Structure formats: structure tokens, C-alpha cells
């Protein structure tokens, strides 16, 4: 069984997350792969289940999508340079 927990602290200013690393196939073992991943400094993902390979594919695609959206938003929010009047 996967354990993923999250708690909000400091009146909503902080989020604490934790997850185990146990996987169960034929036997239980502790995986070197984490079940908590940071996508940005404000977005974390926690996985449950035993198919770490499939989860890695989803993580990589999600990470690429998040960073593409952040880049697009940054480009949209940039103001054009002001023209100097002589």
C-alpha cells in the first residue's frame, strides 16, 4: 500500500508532502525511485501504484507541459519596450 500525505502549514504559506518508497511485485521492496516529484517550486506530484516506468512517462510529459505553459505565460506578460520620445 502506498502512503502519500500532504499538510498545509503556516496559515497556507507552506505545504508539506511525504510518501513511502515501497513497491510490491512478487515481493515488497524499497524502490530507489521517489513517489514525490517537484514540477516547479510551487507544484509537486505524488504517485501511487507499482508501475514506476509508466509514472515516469506521465511525469516527463507533465513536466514538459507545465514548463511550456510557464514559458508561454512569461512571454505573454512581457511588456513591449517603451519608445523614447526625443
PyMOL commands that set and color helices and strands:
alter all, ss='L'
color gray80, all
select helices_A, chain A and resi 10-12+52-77
alter helices_A, ss='H'
color red, helices_A
select strands_A, chain A and resi 4-9+14-19+22-24+28-30+36-38+44-46
alter strands_A, ss='S'
color yellow, strands_A
deselect
rebuild
show_as cartoon
